[in-house]
Amino acid sequence: MLDYRLQTFLTLCETMNYTRAAEKLCVTQPAVTQHIRFLERYYGCRLFSYQGKALELTAKGKQLREGARSLSYNSERIRLLMLEQEPLTLRIGATKTIGEYLMAPVVENLLKEAENGNLSLLVDNTDELLQALDQGKLDFVLLEGFFDKQKYGYRPYRKEAFVGVCAAGHPLAQRTVSLKELFSQRLLIREPGSGTRAIFERYLQGENESLQSFATVTQISDFSVMKRLLERGMGIGFLYRLVVEKELKAGKLQLLKLEGPEMSGEFNFVYLKENMFMKDWEALIFRCFPGIDDI
């Protein structure tokens, strides 16, 4: 069972406001302050500090946050085991590219392998999934693109080509072009927090450019809507190749290649460090995720 003062600490880390933390925990604000002061005395260091009016974690506070998150997660899973709710439901999160284009056969394999089919899958963008993982609502997530590898445990799954696409017959189709040639085009791109967007933004940063370099940027969170607009010549886009593979084969979309090295992104299993249940699921994961042994 997680110490209630650590739970207070984690809630304050989430809200970064003593009043909101007290409301969420249904306790008084002085109680929250007392719990934090106890932890600071116990660990012999400051956990929070103020920068102006903004509450911030100290370096030691950040260390405690990561350890406390793992403790909270493991504590809750052990509680469920003690209630004889076994086997535990495996709670997986996946970013939209992975969820929509890779997970259907994987979930089928998992359901066949699991003793009673206890499985849940959440498909969302990277930021939302990591928040759910931090809160102990997911056991692990499959992420495309970037995350803090110092903060989380992870295991590589696969690499995937990241390509530029446009409508068949578009002036840039099947051409190798410079980045500057694209800036007059309308760019269709995913919402902030998505791994797909982060890959392209990171590429632009490496070229000392940004999304503001494009004449028009249109944000679309749904892949099917984005691909339909691309097919109709409403702009250009950059996506993982597996997202547009069918459209490329059908000739509805065509590649446009940027000068320089080809882009690619990593797909990774990501989980809280010190996740004591991960080893129990590894054998199942290796049987159900095709291609994992290739990395």
N, C-alpha and C positions, 0 to 999 in steps of 0.2 A: 504494500500500500504506500502510495507516494505521500510524503510528509505534506501536511496542509500548507505549510509555509512555502514549500517549493511550488505548490500549485498556485499560491498567491503570486509568487515571483513570475511564473510563466504567464499568468494572466496580465500582470503589469507589463511584461515584455510585449505582449500582444497589443495592449491598448496604449501603452506609453502615457498613461494618464491615471493618477491615483483615484480620482473620482469615478471614472468609467470602470476601472478595475474593481472598485468597491461595489458598484452597482451590479456588475456582472457576477460577482461572487456572493452578492446579497449579504455583505458585511459593511461595517462602517469604514470611513476613510482612515480614521486613526488606527483601526485594526490592520489595515493594509500596511500603513507606515510601520507599525510595531513588528509585523512579520518580516518586512524587509530589513529593519534594523537588527532583528535577531540573526538573520542570515549573514549580514555584514559582520556582526561580532563573531559569529561562529567561524566564518571563513577568513576573518582577519583582513578584509579589503572592502573598498567601496564597490558597489554593484551598479549604481546609477549616479549620474551627475547632470547638472543643468548647464546647457549652453544657451544663455539668454533665458527665455521662457520655455525652451524645448527640453524635455527630458530625454536623456540618451544613456545607453548602456556603456559602461566602462569596458576596457579590454577584458578584465576579469569577469565582468558581468556577462559578456558574450560567451566566454568559456563555460560558465555555469549554465547558461541557457541551452547550449548544445547538449551538455551532459544531462540536464534535467529533462529535456525533451525525450531522450532515449529512456531515461528512468520512468517517465510517465507512460510512454508507449508500452514498455515491457511490463509495467505494473498492471495496466489494464488488461493486457492479453493474458497474464497469469491469472487475474481475477476471473476471467471468462472460463479458463481451463478448470479452475477450482469449482466453478458452478456446473461442471460436467457438460458444458456446451462444446463438445469435441466431436468431430474435428472442427476447428475454428474456421469461420468464413474467411477466405482469402480475398482481400480487398485490394484491387489493382487500379491504378490510374494510368491513363495513356494520353499523350498529346494527340491533337486531332489528326495529324498525318498518320501516325501509327494506329490510332484507334479506328479510323475509317478505312485504312487500306492494308493493314496487316493483322488486326486482332481477331477477325471472324474465325479463321481456321485455328488460331491459337486457343480461343475460348472454347471451340468445339473439342479440341484435344484435352483441355483442362477439365471440361465437364465429363469426358469419358474416363479420365484418370482419377478424378476426385471420387471419394467413396460415396458421398451423398450430394455432390454438386453444389456445395456451399461456396459460391463465388459471386463477387460483385465487381463491375467494371465501370469506372467513371472516366469519361472522355472530356477533356477541357484543355485550356491553354497552360503553358508551362508555369506561369506565376500562380495560378489558382491551384494547380496540382501540388506544387511545393508547399503552399500554405496548408493544404489539407494533410500533407505528409508531416509537416511540423506539428500539427495539432493532433497527430495520432489517429486520424480518420482513414488513412490508407496504410497498407503494409509496405508497398513499394510502388514506384511509378516508372513508366517507360517514357523517357524524354528524348526529344530531338534537339540538337543544338547545345546551347551552353547552360551550365549551372556551376555552382561553387564546389569544386572538387575537394576543397579543403574542409568543407562543412559536412558533406554527406559521404556515406559509403556508396560505391557504385561498381558495376560490372559491365563491360562493353557488350553490346548485342550485335550491331552491324553498322556498316557505313553505307551511305546512300548518296548518289550523285544529285547535285542541286543545279537546276538548269533554267535558262531563260526560254520563254515560249511566247508565241504570238499566233495570230490567225494564219491559216494557209492563204497565200497571196499577199500577205503583209509585205511592205517594202523591205523590212529587215529579216524576213524569213530566210532560213538557210544561209545566212551571211555571218561572217566573223566581223564584229563591230567593236569600236572603242566605247568605253563607258560614256564619254561625252556625247557620242551620237545618240544615246538613249534619252538625254535630258529633255528633249523636245516632245517626248512621248508621254501619254498618260500611263502612270504606273498603278497597277492593281496590286494591293498588298494586304496581308492579314493584319489583325488588330494588335495593339501593343500588348506585350506579355506572351505572344506566341513564339514558338521556336523557329518557325519558318521566317517570320519577320526579323528575328534576332540574327539569323544567319546572313541575310542580305544587308542589314544595317551594319553588322560587323565588317562585311566586305567593303561597304562604302567608307567606313571609318579608315580602313587600311589604305584607301585611295584618297584620303583627305576630302571626302565628299559626304553628303548626307541626303536624306529624303527631300530636303528643301531644294536640292539641285534640280529636281524634276519639275517640269512645267505644271503638271497636275498629278496629285496623289489621291487615289480613291481607296478607301479602307473597306474591306469586305471580309467577314469572318467565316463565310460558308464557301467551301471548296466548289460545290456544284454551281453556285451562282457565279463565282469567279471564272470558272472554266467556260461557262456559257457566254459570258461577256467577252472573254478572250477569243472564243471561236467566232464571235460576231465582229471582231476587229475593233473592240472598244478600248484597247490598250495592250500593254505588254505586262508580263508577270514573271516572277522567279519562284519556282516551286521544286520540291523534291521530285525526281523523275518518276517515281512509282505513282505519284498522284496523277500524272498526265500520260502515263504509258498507253492506256487504251486510246486516248484521243490522238496521240502521235501515230500509233499504228493505223488508225482509221483515216489519217490525213486531215483531221479536223483542226489540229494544231501542228505547228512546226517549231523547230528549235531556232533560237538565235544565240549565237556563241559570242561571248565576250573575249576580247584579246587577253592573253595571259593564261595562267594555270586554271584548270577546271576547278569548280567549286564542289565541295561535298560536305556532308554533316554526319556527326556521330549519333547513333541511337544507343542509349544506355539504360540499364536497370539502375535505379537510384533509390536508396533507402537510408534510414537514420543510422548513424554509426552506433555500434554496440547493440544492434537489433538481434536479440538472442533467438529469435524465431526464424531468421533468414536461412540458417542451415537446414532447418526442417523442410523448407520449401525448395531448396536448390535442386534436388533430384527431380522433382516434379517440373520445375522450370526448364531444366535441360532436356527433358523428354518432350515437352510441349511447344517449345519455341524453336522452330526450324532455323538452322544456320548459326545458332549461338556458338557452336564449337569452332566456327570458321575464323573467329577473331582471336 
